[in-house]
Amino acid sequence: MVLAACDMRLRTVTYRVTSPKVAAPVRLAVLADLHSCAYGRGQHTLLEAVAAQTPDAVLLVGDIVDDKLPEHRAWTVAAALAAEMPCCYVTGNHEWRSGQAERICREMEALGIAVLRGCAAVLDLRGQSIAVWGVDDPDSGDSERQLAQVGDEMDPTAFSLLLAHRPERIHRYLIYPFDLVISGHAHGGQWRIPGLLNGVLAPQQGLFPMYAGGRYGFRGTTFLVSRGLARENIPVPRIFDRPELMIVEILPEGADGQADISGP
């Protein structure tokens, strides 16, 4: 039981989202809250897990680079993924806490990664146009203006996905007609009791957070919160809360929209 509770091996979680706005399946890999953590030599454990899922694109949902751990492991992951497929990125609070967020955004762009700061990357994936919008973390001081700009510019007839690091702000995002919103930040609530308690503590949400990790449904919008990839640098150990790679399948309407969990 103790070994299971403290298991920090990477797992993969797949969520299926259906929409009448797509005619063929699209597969996305979501990485959140890497915090420059180690996943084997050359980050091979994480990179091989992503490759095994054959995604069409990768979404980097903030806190990829940490404010304390050395950056090189985060850049190893970002560079490897950007060399293989389209990638989109939004900042998290730890990039801003580092004081290096602007430089980090420039370096992501230099790798060919779309840095979303109140704008969209329209990805052509398997013949489907997916509009991936994004906003900076609130610690930027500009996220509200960016969100309003997104709302003014988005096309509600296209499949629209928002990347925003902070899940506790979901009701701000729901002002606009996104089909899918993806966040991180909560680290799965740190401690879980499977089947009883989804999370104990999350930043900005406090005890027993409402959006610790998983799938949440709202009228017209699916909300997914990644439990994130952080492990060795977190202040309290994760219990029954394994780090996760999230896979999102966007499927034509009528397909099965359930979730799968896999891993060793």
Backbone hydrogen bonds, N-H to C=O, Kabsch-Sander energy under -0.5 kcal/mol:
donor,donor_aa,acceptor,acceptor_aa,energy
5,A,1,M,-2.4
6,C,2,V,-1.9
7,D,4,A,-1.0
11,R,243,P,-2.0
12,T,262,S,-3.3
13,V,245,L,-2.6
14,T,260,D,-3.7
15,Y,247,I,-3.0
16,R,258,Q,-1.3
17,V,249,E,-3.3
19,S,251,L,-2.2
22,V,19,S,-1.0
26,V,250,I,-2.1
28,L,248,V,-2.9
29,A,57,A,-2.4
30,V,246,M,-3.6
31,L,29,A,-0.5
31,L,59,L,-2.8
33,D,62,G,-2.4
35,H,63,D,-2.9
36,S,64,I,-1.9
37,C,34,L,-2.1
39,Y,40,G,-0.6
43,Q,40,G,-2.5
44,H,41,R,-1.5
45,T,39,Y,-2.1
46,L,39,Y,-0.7
47,L,43,Q,-2.5
48,E,44,H,-2.9
49,A,45,T,-1.4
50,V,46,L,-2.2
51,A,47,L,-2.5
52,A,48,E,-2.3
53,Q,49,A,-0.7
53,Q,50,V,-1.3
54,T,51,A,-1.5
56,D,27,R,-3.4
57,A,27,R,-0.9
58,V,86,P,-2.4
59,L,29,A,-3.2
60,L,88,C,-3.2
61,V,31,L,-2.6
61,V,59,L,-0.7
62,G,60,L,-0.5
62,G,90,V,-0.8
73,R,70,P,-0.5
74,A,71,E,-1.1
75,W,71,E,-1.8
76,T,72,H,-2.1
77,V,73,R,-1.7
78,A,74,A,-2.5
79,A,75,W,-2.7
80,A,76,T,-1.9
81,L,77,V,-2.4
82,A,78,A,-2.5
83,A,79,A,-1.5
84,E,81,L,-1.4
85,M,81,L,-1.9
88,C,58,V,-2.1
89,Y,114,A,-2.7
90,V,60,L,-2.0
96,W,92,G,-1.3
97,R,93,N,-2.5
98,S,94,H,-1.6
99,G,96,W,-1.3
100,Q,95,E,-1.0
104,I,100,Q,-2.8
105,C,101,A,-2.6
106,R,102,E,-2.0
107,E,103,R,-2.5
108,M,104,I,-2.4
109,E,105,C,-2.3
110,A,106,R,-2.1
111,L,107,E,-1.1
111,L,108,M,-0.7
112,G,109,E,-1.7
113,I,108,M,-2.1
114,A,87,C,-2.6
115,V,113,I,-0.6
116,L,89,Y,-2.6
116,L,114,A,-0.6
117,R,115,V,-0.7
118,G,134,G,-3.1
119,C,134,G,-0.8
121,A,132,V,-2.3
122,V,120,A,-0.5
123,L,121,A,-0.9
123,L,130,I,-2.8
125,L,123,L,-0.9
125,L,128,Q,-3.1
126,R,124,D,-0.5
128,Q,125,L,-2.1
130,I,123,L,-2.7
130,I,128,Q,-0.7
131,A,129,S,-0.5
131,A,159,F,-2.5
132,V,121,A,-2.6
132,V,130,I,-0.8
133,W,131,A,-0.8
133,W,161,L,-3.7
134,G,119,C,-1.5
135,V,163,L,-1.6
140,S,137,D,-2.5
141,G,138,P,-2.0
146,Q,142,D,-2.2
147,L,143,S,-2.6
148,A,144,E,-2.2
149,Q,145,R,-2.0
150,V,146,Q,-2.5
151,G,147,L,-2.5
152,D,148,A,-1.8
153,E,149,Q,-1.5
154,M,150,V,-2.2
158,A,155,D,-1.7
159,F,129,S,-0.6
160,S,158,A,-0.5
161,L,131,A,-2.9
162,L,180,L,-2.6
163,L,133,W,-2.5
164,A,162,L,-0.6
164,A,182,I,-2.1
169,R,166,R,-0.9
170,I,167,P,-1.7
172,R,169,R,-1.8
173,Y,169,R,-1.5
174,L,170,I,-2.1
175,I,172,R,-1.1
176,Y,173,Y,-1.7
178,F,176,Y,-2.1
179,D,160,S,-2.0
180,L,160,S,-1.6
181,V,222,T,-2.5
182,I,162,L,-2.7
183,S,224,L,-2.3
184,G,165,H,-2.0
186,A,184,G,-1.7
188,G,212,A,-1.1
189,G,186,A,-2.0
190,Q,187,H,-1.5
191,W,189,G,-3.0
192,R,239,I,-2.0
193,I,197,L,-2.3
196,L,193,I,-2.8
197,L,193,I,-2.9
200,V,189,G,-1.9
200,V,191,W,-0.8
201,L,189,G,-2.0
202,A,206,G,-1.5
205,Q,202,A,-1.3
206,G,202,A,-2.4
208,F,200,V,-3.1
212,A,209,P,-0.6
214,G,225,V,-2.7
216,Y,223,F,-2.9
218,F,221,T,-2.3
221,T,218,F,-1.5
222,T,179,D,-2.2
223,F,216,Y,-2.8
224,L,181,V,-2.7
224,L,222,T,-0.5
225,V,214,G,-2.7
226,S,183,S,-2.6
226,S,224,L,-0.5
229,L,32,A,-1.7
230,A,33,D,-0.8
234,I,231,R,-1.1
239,I,190,Q,-2.4
240,F,5,A,-2.9
244,E,228,G,-2.4
245,L,11,R,-2.7
246,M,30,V,-1.8
246,M,244,E,-0.6
247,I,13,V,-3.2
248,V,28,L,-3.0
249,E,15,Y,-3.1
249,E,247,I,-0.5
250,I,26,V,-3.0
250,I,248,V,-0.6
251,L,17,V,-3.3
251,L,249,E,-0.7
253,E,19,S,-1.0
255,A,252,P,-1.7
260,D,14,T,-2.5
262,S,12,T,-3.7
